[in-house]
Amino acid sequence: MAIKEKSGIKKYLRLNKFPHIWCGGCGNGIVLRGILQGIDDLGLEQNKIVMISGIGCSSRMPGYVDFNTLHTAHGRAIAFATGVKLAKPDLHVIIITGDGDCAAIGGNHLIHAARRNIDLTVVILNNSIYGMTSGQYSPLTPYGSFATTAPYGNIEQSFDLCELVSSAGATYIARSTTYHAMQIPKLIAAGIENSGFSFIEIILHCHTYYGRKNKIGGPVEMMEWQKSHAVPISKKGSNIDMTGKFYIGELKKTRSPEYCKTYDELISATQRRKES
């Protein structure tokens, strides 16, 4: 992943950690570029940013950035992030996670962080498979897809994680793909600016395992699939057959009391009652 000298995002990278461990053509680098561009567009103080991850290919991302970073246990990134945000509410806390890390072992943490509407920004890199451990199916692997642990096809139904966190109470939800790379920085910036729980799903390709096992092709072919199956949210309600397709863009943007602020208000009110 070559970074030009004039690039504004170079200052955010730990260049001594390169080259990265991701496969050639992996979409993780595209997402990392988009996240850093979104941060740069906001002009945030570098020492006010915390990036936290769990386990998986995408979760290696914090090791490459020069922020306050934390690489935690499998599925526990949101739990660690909740503690960081409560202790230091002035920090911008970004969680990097994958479809296995977030939707499987970390699913309950996701639901309750969204329910609390705590001011965290979750970026899930959804490649529909466990990539780091050689291609097992995840909760977001489509029905009928092949994986190391589904050699005859996946018999489990997947689900829409954006719908889940919306029902739980997230106040900002967005989705994009690695094909729509230019859209990612805007969504990241909006998620960080939102005072509440933000959830941004990026559909990306894992050609090494998902693409190969399902005979879809390489990065180019998989990104062409993203292009043909992604529908801008502005077209919702129009006469489009959404079978097998998904919406991209800002899916939800609303307001609700933020957990840290409510927590602080409760403490202040309790202290005033004790003093009176």
N, C-alpha and C positions, 0 to 999 in steps of 0.2 A: 504494500500500500504506500506508494510514493506520495509524499506531501511536498508541494512546491514551497520554495522559500518565502514567497510573498503571501502564502495562505494565512488568513486570519486565525485559523484554528490550530496552527502549529504550536502556539504557546500553551495549548491545553494538553499536549501529548507528552508522555514519558518516552522520548525517542530511544532511550537506552534499553527499552523493553521490546523493541522491534528487531527482527521480523515477528509478526504475530503467529499464533498457532493455527489459525483458521485455514481451511482448504482453499486452494486457488479458485477464485470465482465465487466464493461464499458471499452471501448477502449481508453478513454481519458488519463488514466494513462500510457498506453503503449506509446502514442504519447509524453506525457510529459517527460518520460524517454528518448526517442529518441532525443528530443530537447536538454535536458540538457547534454546528452552524446556528441552531436554534438558541443555544446558550449565548453565543457570540452576538447574535442579533439583539438580545435583551440587554447586553452590556453588564452582565452580572459580575460581582466580585468573585474572583477565582476561589478565594478562601472561604466563601460563603456557600459553596456547593459541596454536597455530599453525594457520592454515587455508591450504591449498595447493590450487591447481587447475591444470588444463591449458587447453584451448581448447574453446569451445562456449558455448551459452546458459547452462547451469548454472555453467560455470567463471567467469562474471562475479560470482558470489556473494561471493568474498572482498573485492571492492572495496567492498561495502556494510557490512562488519562491522569493528568496532574491536578487532581482535586483531592479532597478528603475522601478516601475510598475504603470500602469494607467488603471483603469476599467472605460470605458467611456459609452456614450449613444449608444442606439441600432443603428447599422449600421455606426457609425461614427468613428470607431477605426482608419481607414486609414487617415481620415481628421485630427484627433489629431496627428497621427504619422507624417504626413507631416509637421505640425508645429514644432514638436520636432526636426525633422531632419534638417529643414532649420535653426532653432535657434542654434542647436548643431550638426553640420555635422560630428563631430568626433565620435559620439555615434553609436553603433550598435542597430538599432531599429527593433524589431521583433513584428509582429502583429499576434495575435491568434484570429481566427474567425471561424464561422460555416457556413454551406450552406445557412441558412436563413439570418443570420446577414450580410454575405458578398454578396450573389447573389441576394437578394431581396432588402431590404431597403438600403443596402450599395453598391449596384451595380454600381452606377455612380461614387462613390469615387474610386472603384476598377478600373474601366475603365480608368479614367483620371490619376490616379497614375501610371498605367502601361504605358499610353501614354507619360507621362512626363519622364518615366524611372528614377524616383527618387529612391535613394538607400535605399529601404525598403525590408524587408523579410517578406512576408505574408505566414503564415501557415494556411491553411483552413482544418478544420476537417469536412469532408463530411460524415454524417451518413444518408443522404437522408430524414431528417425529423426534425421538430422542437421538440427537446426532452424536453427542460425545461418547455415548456408550454403545455405538454401532448399530443404531437403527431400530430400536424397539418402538412399538406404537404408543402414542400418548392419548390423553383424553380428547385431543383435538384432531386426531388422525381420522380422515373421512372413512365412512363405512365402505367396506370392500377393498380398501387400499392394502397393499402388501408391505410387510415389515419383517424384521428379524424374528419377532415374536408373533407374527401373523403370516406364516408362509403360504397359507391358503386363502388369505384375505381377512381383513379386520371385521369381526362380527359385532363389534360394539358401535353404537351411534355416537357421533361427536355432538358438540353443542356450541352455541354462540356465546363466547365469553363476554362480549360487550353487552349482550342482553342480560346476562347474569349480574354483572356489576351495576347495570342500570337499575335492575329490580332491587338490588341491595342498597342503593342510595348514592352511588357516585354522581358527582355534579358536572364532570367534564369527561366525555367519552369521544374518542376519535379512532379512525382506522385508515391505514394507507398500505402501500406495498413497496417493495424495493424497485419495481418498475417506475412508480410515481415518486422517485427520489426527491424531486424538487418540492413536493408537497410536505415532506417530513419536517423540515425545520419550523415551518409555520405552526404545525400541530404541536410540536414539542414546546415551542415558546408559549402557545396558548395554554397548554397544560400546566406549565410552571407558573404562569401568571394567575391561574385559577386559584382562588382561596377555598380549597377543599380537595376532595379526592379526585385525582385525574387518572384516566386510564387510556393509554394509547396503544392500540394493537397494530403491529407491522407484519403483514403477510410477506414472508420471504422464502427463498428457495434453499433447499438442501439437496443439491444435485448428487452429492456423494452417496447418500443413502436413500432418501425418498425418491429422488428422480431416477436413480438407477434401478431400484427395486420395482418401481412402477412403470419403468420403460417410458418415461416422459421426455428424457433428454437431458441436456446440460443446462447451464445457467441461462443461456439465451432463450432456449425453448420454454423453460419454466417461467421466465419473466414475460414472455409472450402470452403464456397462459394467464398470468396475473392481469395483463393488459385487457385480454378478451373477457375476463370474468368479473372485473371490478366495475361498479356502476356508481357514478357520482351521486351523493345523497340528494343533490338538487333535483335529480330525476325521480325521486321517490314519489309514488302516486301516479306516475305516467304508465302508459300501457307497455311495460317491459316484462318479459318473462324472466323472473328472478331464479328460476330453477338452477341450482348449482352456482349461482352468482352471489355477490356480496356488495354492500354499500361501502364507499370510502368517503372520507371527509369528516366534518364535525357531526357526530351522530347525536350528541346531547350536550347542552350547555345551559345549566340552571344554577340556582342559588339555594343554599341551605346552611344552617349554622355550622361553623367549622369546629371540630372537636377541641383543639388546643385552646382556642379563644373561649369556648364555653367552659372548659376546665378551669382556666384562669379566673373567669368571672365567678365561678362557684367558690373558688378559694377566697377571693376577695370578699364576696358576700358573707361567707362563713366567718371570716376574720372580723368583719364589721359587726356582726351579731355578737360575737364574743366580747368585743370591746365596749358594746353599748350596755 
